[in-house]
Amino acid sequence: MANEAETTSVVEKVTEIMDPDKASQLIEMGKDLAMTYGIKLIAAIAIFIIGKMVANWLRKLITRVMTKGGVDKIIIGFTSSIAYIAMLAFVVVAALGQLGIQTTSFIAILGAAGLAIGLALQGSLSNFAAGFLMIIFRPFKVGDFIEAAGVAGKVNAIHIFTTTLTTGDNKTIIIPNAKIGNDNIVNYSTQPTRRVDLTIGVAYDADLKQVRDILEDIVSKDERILKDPPHQIAVSELADSSVNFIVRLWVESADYWDVFFDANETVKIRFDEAGIGIPFPQRDVHVYEHQAA
């Protein structure tokens, strides 16, 4: 009996579904839904496809224009990517709006998420901002020898977030751009010439004219020392234990350290040959013995 009742129920449902009036109603509802939402769906898809094409075209246009203007490749890539993402986000919001989806809440959520991400990445964003400014204003370039953030080295790479230096003893230092941007930057490679400053002390009983003549002779025989601007040799200080001469020499930037080291060595050799003493700090220690009473 149970099986017969179930069979009867199924038959009734099939008959109900196959009812011509209800079938026509379902068809009409389907047509209405298709007309209402089908056109919106097609329009949303069209907006997304065309918008994506426009975003790609805009990115290529920005890249082409900035490349012709000689802008740095890092800035070109960053700017074109930001423009593409912003345009694509606008297209997605427009497509969702076409479907009838309320985008106000969606935009608010995106804004709140962006704020939270910005606060979480505050340090990274400051590094990014500093790197962006350095690429634009170029206080130094790859290959320059600089001193910044407490270290000195040759610039190997300038990235959006970090700058890589190589020290004189071949160590690699990666510095966050924010530290460089907030500190003094000394660039030793921007000028074609540099001045070598030497301070040389001689004993008080030395013949100052003889000292000057020896220093002038050393300078005149070194072809790396420039004639213009002229060098300077003068007594700079009557110190506690020495008479100090200041020797200022102009050289090509690439010859700075070679001239600095060679000049110091040559001065010592020539002074020794001439019997001119170079004072150095000395301390006399006196020991007294006291016998117990």
Buried (B, 14 or more C-beta within 10 A) or exposed (E): EEEEEEEEEEEEEEEEEEEEEEEEEEEEEEEEEEEEEEEBBEEBEEBBEEBBEBBEEBBEEBBEEBEEEEBBEBBBBBBBEEBBEEBBEEBBBBBBBBBEEEBEEBEEEEEEEEEEEEEEEEEBBBBBBBBBEBBEEEBBBEEBBBBBBEBBBBBBEBBBBBBBBBEEEEEEBEBBBBBBBEEEBEBBBEEEBBBBEBEBBBBEEBEEEBBBEBBEEBBEEBEBBBEEEEBBBEEBEEEEEBBBBBBBBBBBBEBBEBBBEBBBEBBEEBBEEEEBBBBEEEEEEEEEEEEEE
